[in-house]
Amino acid sequence: SSMVKDDDYDVITLEFSMNSLRGWDMLLHRLRKRFPKAIIVYVHLYSVFHDAVDKSRRMASEVGRDYSKEWIWGDNKKLSDRLEENFMAVMDAVGGYVYSLPRPESPIEALEMFDGDWHHLKQKGHVTVAEGVIEIIKRVKKEGPKVIEVNSSDQEPDLGDHCESWFHKGVVPIPYQGGQIKELSNQRFVLEFPNGGSIRITNKDNF
């Protein structure tokens, strides 16, 4: 759960582009309301595993992760670029910033930042992101934050948030039906509903 004071965070970073923009406006406006002075940075990443294709336009998920092949960026790169533009507009509306992971001309060159699954970052990739976010923070500290207008509705009292996660341990702490826990690489877990189902959420804040 998250029940913190408005001045508890100087910097907030977010990254969940695989989930598109659904709910993004609400999340950002709630964060801005609760942390009006925080520097909010969206980290835009990409996946070589999903974005790269071979000469036959087949992805690594179809032909395997073959370092000897000649890989190029496929149509998913265009989707990622459009998503990045959308995030820039949404972040700008709340005085936020966007950091984008550098994308070399060749997917093979990008692999130096990725783990063996071609999807998750390894240490070099995390260092690259960290250095990029730090540069944004330094720039904001030097030039000052963006000036944004706050709607009167944003001044309403904060009602609190709660978060439940099973991503790292694969244990779902809330009741659900019809779902299946699926383990991804590196001991990461997701809850999938192939034929539909439900999750029961208890409102702990009485609103």
N, C-alpha and C positions, 0 to 999 in steps of 0.2 A: 504494500500500500504506500501511498505518497501523501503525507500531510505535513507540509513544510511551510515555513514563513516565506514571505515575498522576497526577502533579501538573502535567501540561503544560497542562491546560485548566481555567479558572475557570467558563466558561459554555459549554454545548453546546446548540445549537438544531437542531431537526429538523422536517421537513415532507415527508410523502409520503402524504397522506391518500387520494390516488387509488388507492393500492395496498391500501386497507383496513387491517385489523389483522393480516394474515398476517405472522408473523415479528417482530411488534412487541415481544412479551414478551421474546423472546430478546435482541433488540437492546438493549432498555432495561436488562435485567439485566446484560448484558455491559458496557454503558457504566457502570452504577452500580458494578460490581465494579472496573473499571479506574480510574474517576475518582470515588472515594467522596465527595469534597468539592465536586464540580462542581455548578453550578446547571443543571439540565436543563429546557429549555423546548420544548414542542411548539407549533409555529405552525400554527394551524388556519385555512386559507384556503378560499375558495370561488370558483366561476367564474360570472360573469354569463352567459357564453356557454352554459353547460350548465344553469344554474338558473332563468333567466328565460324566461317564455313570454308570448305575446301573448294577446289576448282569446279567440282560437280554441284556446288551449292548445298552440300550436306553438312550438318552440324556435327560437332564432336559427339553429341549424344547418340548419333546414328552410326558413326564410323569409328568412334573411339578417340582417345587423346593421343594423337600420333605427332611427335615432335619433328619427324622427318618430312611431313607433308607441308605443302605451301598453303598457308591459311590467309584468308582475307576477311574483312569485316562484312557481315551479311546484312539483311534487312532489319534485324533486331537492333542494329546500331542506330538506324533511323528512328525507331520507336524510342530508344533510349534518349536520343537527342531531343525529340519532341517533348518527352517527359521532363527533361532537364529544363527546357524553356518554360514549361508550365509551372514547375516548381519555383523558378526564378520570379515569376509574376506573383505567385502566392506568397513567397517569402518577403518580397518587396512590400507587400501590403501591410505586413506587421513589423517592418523595419528589420527584417532578417537578412541573412547572407547565404550564398551558395558556394560550397567548395566542390569542384569536380575533379575526380581522379584523372590524371593525364592519360590520354589514349594515344599511344604511338601509331604510326602508319601501319605497322605490321602487328598482328595479334601475337606472333612469336616474341616480339620485343616486349610486349606487355606482360608476358608470362613471368618475367623476373620479379614481378610484384605479387604473383599469385601462387597459392599452394598447389600441390600436385593434382587437385581436383579441378583446376582451372577456373574455379568459382570463388573460393574464399581467399582473402588476402593472407600472405605470409608476413613475416616480420618487416621485410623491406617495404611492402605495400602499406602496412600500418604506420611505419615511420614516415613514408611519403605523405599520407593523409594527415598525420599529426603535425608535420612541418607546415603543410598548407593551411591548416586551421589556425596554427599559431601566427602565421603571417597575416591572416585576416584579423585576428584579435589585435595584433600590433598596429595594423592600419587603422582600425576603429579607435583604439586608444589614442592614436596620434591625430586623426582627422575629426574624431567625434562620431557619435552614432547617428543613424538616419533619423530625420524628424518625421513623425507620423501623426495623423489625427486619430484620437481615440473616441469612439462613439460612446454616447451616454450609457448604452446598454452594457458596455464593457466595464462599467463601474459597479455593477451588481456584486454583492458579497460572494466570495468564493465558496462553493459547496463541497469541495473536496473531490478526490479521485482515489480509486483503488485499482491495483494491477495484480493479476494472477498470471504466472508464467510456468510453462512446462518445457520451454525450449532447450534448457541445458540438462535436465534430469529425466525428462520423459514421464513425470508423474503429474497428472492433472488434479489439482486440488479442489475442483468444483465438480458437481454432478453433471454427467452427460450421457446421452444415448445415441447409438448408431455410429459413433466415431471410432476411429482406429488410430492408435499411436504409431507413427512411422519414423524410424530412425534414419536421419540423413548422414552425411559424412561427418567425421570428427565429433561423434556423440552429440549431435544436435537433433532435436525431435520436433515433429509437427503433429497436429491432430487433424486427421482428414475425415470427411464425411462423404464417401463415394456414392451412397444411396440416400443421402439426407439424414437428418438427425436433429438433436437439440442440445443446448447447453443451458443449465439453470443458473441464473445470476441472482444473488441476494443483494438487495439494496441496503447497504449498511449506513447510509447517510440520511435516510428518511426524507428524500425529496423525489 
